[in-house]
Amino acid sequence: MLLLLFSGLLLFANFGISEHDEFINSTFFERRKHISTDGPYIIYDEKEGNRVIEIDSKFSIKEYDLLNKKQFDVHVYSFHKSVSGNFPVKLKDTIAIPPSKYDLNSDILVLSDIEGNWYAFKTLLLNAGVMDNNYNWIFGNGHLVLLGDFMDRGLNVTQILWLIYKLEDEAEQTGGKVHFILGNHEIMNLEGSIYHVRSKYKKLAKKLGVGYSTYLLGKNSELGRWLRSKNTIEKIGEYLFVHGGIGAEMDMKKMDMDTINSQVRQYIQNPVLEQKDEFLFGKAGPLWYRGYIRDRGDSISNHIENVLNFYNVNKIIVGHSTVSRIKSYCNDKVIDVDVHFPSDSKDKTTIGQCLLIKKSGEYYRVLSNGEKELLFEDKF
């Protein structure tokens, strides 16, 4: 008990050093028995009535009338006041299934694998010029591509999802676009494989007597409906965007983007684990494949050429496979944007990177402080 208390005091004492790394400090707070600030969860329930559930700063569960919550504030949970914040969200009138293909008419900014880290996500969006300090979209007609795995591990998953939801509508108003591509962790959350989910979410579901995946994120919840509308693979101009990639076994099936997206979408509407498509949801599929980064030699080069030709693109942009900085592979045909957050809490600069693809053709790493580095000035 004394050791646990001493560990907690150390964490509080070091807030000035490591408030950015929620993965480190939150480990201590996972031992708490009570729930944490979260929500809102908006549930459409014909039998029990519509519900809006949120947990306030005193860790009390509050419920509201949905009719009065067409616009609501989302409260960010953090260990440090400078990271905390609130932002307003307006409910969408409709949730539409996005196209699989887009013309390229502007700059593209790409990032992935945020995994519930609010500080990293907020910092990257601010310093890359996507939003202002009031969480408003300022990227004009730019395309923001979020390449999956924004769920699990962190303590602000719900808040991050609501911010994406908000920016999505605002981008449309200026001719821009937010593309939220599903990753393996989104699929796991929606199908009930929640062993990477922080205990705060499980504790809330247990206290309410409901399922986390089937109710709080179920197909009758606003966030659940929104997530289930998303694509797994998209093409923007000459670029293919997918969380993991298309492996050789998957490539042999020659599934077009609409087919992939519709089949994944059909599965997460009614997930039955035993009936998963072994190719689509397996190690060679778009959610889990890592071969572009791990494999070498003529076979992977030939495979990549086959994928590029089939989808009629020049480059494939992926996340999922962790790299120390944004890198290109296979003669610059593949770019990996999954820059992992630091395990050393004293590192105050490396909290992720974005890939900026200029309409004029230049490629840049955007660092967390907003500085830009030409991507192809060196080779890997």
N, C-alpha and C positions, 0 to 999 in steps of 0.2 A: 504493500500500500504506500509506504514512504517513497519507494522507488518510483511508483506511478505518479505520485504527487510532485516529486522532484523533476521528473521528465516534463510534466505539464508546466511547471514554473519556468523551466528552461525554454520551452516553446514560446511562452508569453514574453520572456525577456528578449528573445531573438526576433521579435516581429519586425524590427527595423531592418534586419538583414534579409529575412527570407519570406516576407509576406507574399512575394510573387509565386512561390512554389507551393501551391496548395496541396500537392500530392504528399509532400513531406509533413507539413504541419497538421494536415487533416487526419493523419493516422492516429494521433492521440485522441482526437475527438470522436473517432469511430467507436471508442470504448464506452461512450456515454450510453445510457439507457433511454434517454428521451430523444424525441425527434428534433429536427432542425428547421430553421426558416426555409420555406419552399412554396412553390406553387405560382399562380393558381393552376389547379386542375379543373377543367370544365368538362362536365359529364352530361350527356344527353340520355336520360333514362325515362322511358315511357311509363314504367311501372311505379318507380319511386319519385319521379319528377326530376327535372334538370337540377344539377348541383354545381356550385362553384366552391372548391375546397382550397384553402390556403393555410399556411402555418405562419403565424406572426412572429415578431422578434422575441416574444416571451414563450415561444414554443407551444402556443395554444392553437388548436384546430378551429378555424373559423369557416362558416358556410354562409353563402350569400345567394340572393335571388338572381338568377341568370339575366332576367329582364333589365336589371340595373347594372349589369356588368358587360355591356357591349364594348365599353372601353374601360380598362383597368390598369393599375400600376403593378409592375413586376418588381419585387424587392430582391436585391442581390445579397446573398450570404457570403461574408468574407471574414477573415481574421484581422483585417486592418481597415480602418475607416476610409483611407484614401482609395481603397479598392471597391468598397461597398458603393451602392447607388440604387436609384430607382429609375424606371423608364416606363412610359405609357404604351399600351398596346391596344389596338382596335381590332375586334373580331372581324374576320373576313365574311363577306356576304356569301361567297361560294368558294369551294376548294376544287380547283381544276387540275386534271392530269396534264403535266407539261409535255410539250413535244420532245422527241428524241434528237431532233436536228435543228440547228440554228445557223443562220448566216453570220459571218463575222463583220461587224460594223464598228468596232470600238476596241479599246484596251480590255485585256482580261487579267484579273488577279485571282490566283489560285492558292488555297491552303488546305490542309487536311489534319486529321487525327488530333483534334483539340482535347477530346476526352474529358469534358467537364471542367477544364481549367479556365475560369472566367478571366483572370488577370491576363493570361496569355492572349486570349481571343480579343478582349477589349483593347489591349495594347497594340496588337497587330492591326486591327481595323482602324484605330485612331491614327497611327503613325504611317499607315499605307494610304491614308486619305480616302477611306471608304465611308467613314462616318465622323461626325463632330462630337464634341464633349457632351452634347445632349442626346447622343445616340441617334442622330438624324442622318439619313443617307446623303452623302455629298459626292458620290462617285459618278454623277451624271449619267451618261448612257453606257457606262462601263458594265462589264460582266464580272460578277463575283462568283467564282466556282468553289464550292466547299465539298471536298472529295471524301466525305464519309468519316466515320468514327469520331463523332462529336459527343457521343454518349459513353457512359461507364467511367469508373475510376474517380472522377472529380465530384465536387460538392455543389456545382452550379449547372448541372445538366439541364434542368428545367428552364432556368433563366437564359441559358445560351440558346435553347430551342426557341423560346419566345422572342429573343432578339433577332434571330434569323427570320422568323415569321414576320416580325415587324418590318425589317429592312426589305423583305421581299416585295411588300406592297409599295413601299416608298420608292424603290428602284423602278418599278413599272411606271410611276408617275413622271419620271424624267427620261424615259426611254431606255433605262438600264435593265439589268436582270440579275437575280440571285438564283443560282443553280445549286440545289442541295442534293448531292448524289449519295445514295445509300452505301454504307460500308458494312462490314461483317458485324460490327457492334450494334448498329441500328437493327439489323435483322435479328440478332440474338435477343435484344430487349423486347422486340415485338413478338417473338416466338416463345418467350418464357425461359430462355437460357440466361439466367441473371446472376451467374456466379461472379461477374466483374462489377456488378452494380453495388454502389456504396450502401452500407447498411441503413443510412438515414431514409432511403427510399423504401426499403423493405420494411423498416419499422413503422413507417407511416401506413403502408398498405395493411400491415398486420393489425395496427391499432384501429383502422377503419373497418377491418374484417373483409377486405377485398383483395383481388389480385393486382399486383403491380403491372404486369403485362396485359392482363385481360380487362382491367378496369381503369386504372389511372392512365395507362397508355393504350387502352382498348380501342376497338374500332368505333365505339360510341363516345369517345372523348375527342375534344377538339385537336389536341396535339397528336393523338393516335390517328385520327382521320387524315390530318395533314401529312404525317410521316408516311402513311400508307399510299399516298398519292404520288410519291417521289419516284424518280428514275434510278436505275442502277448503272446506266451507261448513256452518255450523250456525246454528240458531235457538234462542235462549234467551229465553223470555218473548216480549216484543214487539220484540226486537232481532235483527238479522241480522248475523252475523259472517263476514267473508270477507277474505282478504289484500288483494286488489286491488279487486274489485267485479264487477258484472254490467253489461257494456256493452250498447249498444242492439242490436247485431247478435246478441249472446248472448241478450238479452231476447226477441228475436223467436222463438227456439227454444222458449221456455217450458219449460225443463228444471227439474224439481223438485229439491230438495236431495239426495234419495236417488239420483237418476239421476246428478247431477254427481259425487257422492262415489264411487259405484260405478264410473263410467267412468274417473275419475282413478286410482282404486285398481287397476283392471284394467290400465291402461297401465303403472303403475310396477312391477307384478309382472313384466312382460315388455316393457320399453320398446324400441320400434322407432321411431327418430326420424322416418323417412320416413312413418310411418303416424299421426302425431299428428293429432287432430281440430283443424281450423283454427279453430274457434270456441272450443272448450273450452280450448285451450292457446295461443290467439292473443291479440292486444292487447285484444280485447273480453272475454276470458274472466276467470274469477275469480282467476287467478294473476297477471295482468299489467295489468289495466285500471287507468287513472289518470284517467279522465274526470271522476269526481266532484270531483276537486280542481282539475283544469286547465281544464275547460270552464265556460262561463258562458252565461246567457241562458235563454230559455223552453224550448229543446229539451232541455237537460240537466234542467231542473226537471220537465218532463213525463215524461222518461225515468225519473227517480228515483221519481216517483209511480207509474209503471207497475210498477217493481220492488217498491216497498213494498206495493202492492195484490196483486201476484201471490204474494208470500211471506207476506202478511198480517202485516206488521210496521210499526212506527212509525219506526224508525231503522235505519241501516246503519252498522256500525262497521268501519273498514278500517285497514290499514297501508300499506306499499309506497311511498307518495308522501311524501317527506320534508317535514316542517314544523318550524318553530323551536320550537313548543310545541303541545300538543294543541289542535285547532281544530274548530269546527263549520262546516258549509257548507250552502247551499241551505235556508235557513230552519230550520237546526238538524236537518235530516233525515239528514245524514251527519256522522260524527265521525271524524277522522283522528288516529291515535295514534302514527304513526311519527315520533317526535322523535329527530332524528339526534344522534349524539354529537359533541362539539366538535372542530373541527380545531385549535383553539388549546389547546395542552397546559397553559397556565397557568390555564385555566378549570377550577376544581375543583368546580363545583356542577352544571353542566348536563351530565349524563351520561345523559339520558333522562327520561321521565315515564311515569306510568301514568294510566289513566282509571279512576276509581272511580264505579261506578253504584250508588247506595244503593237498597236495597229500597223505601225510602220515597219515592224519585223524584228525589233530588238528584244532580247530576253534579259531580265534582271532578277537577281535575288533581292528581295526587299527585307532588310534586317529589322529586328524588333524596334530599333530606334528610328526607323524610316530611311536610313541610308540605303543606297542602291549599289549593287555590284553587277557588272556585266557577267552573264552566265557563261558565255562561250569564249572568254578570254583565256581560259585554261582548259585542259582536257583531263579526263579521269581514266 
